[in-house]
Amino acid sequence: MHDEPELQVREEKQHTRAVNTREVTFTCTVCEQTVTQHRFPGPVPQYCSN
């Protein structure tokens, strides 16, 4: 007969975080056009398509 493992219950608080986009102007490495787009924070994009 196998013993069933104990069930551990964790209560985790849920939260909401709002992240705003910023307007970024960059040169696309594929089409080589200068593009301005709204993007989420992070490194400078390399491609103009999503």
N, C-alpha and C positions, 0 to 999 in steps of 0.2 A: 504494500500500500504506500502510495506517495503522499508526502505531506505537501499541502499547498503553501506557496510562499505568502508571507504576510503582505497585506495591501497597505501601502503607505500613501496617505493623502496629504498633499501640499496645498496650502492656500496661498495663492499669489495675487498680489494686487495688480489690477489692470489700470493702465494709464493711457492717456492720449498725448501724442506729440505732434505739433504742427511744424512742418518744414516748408519754408517758402522757396519759390524758385527765384532765380536771379537772371537778369538779362546778360548774355555772354556773346561777344563778337569774336569769331575765330575763322580761320581759313580751313576749309574742308580738304582733307588729304586725298580725296577721291576726285571730286569735280573741280578742285582748286579755286572755288569761289569764296569770297568773304561773306559770312553768314552771321546774322544776329538772331539768336533764339533764346527763349526762356528755358533754363535748365535747373535741375536740382543741384545743390552744392556738391562739389567734388572736383576732380581734375578737369582741366580745359578739354572740351570734347574735340574729337578729331574728325567726326563724320557729321554731315548735315542732316541725314535721315535719322528718324528715331529707331 
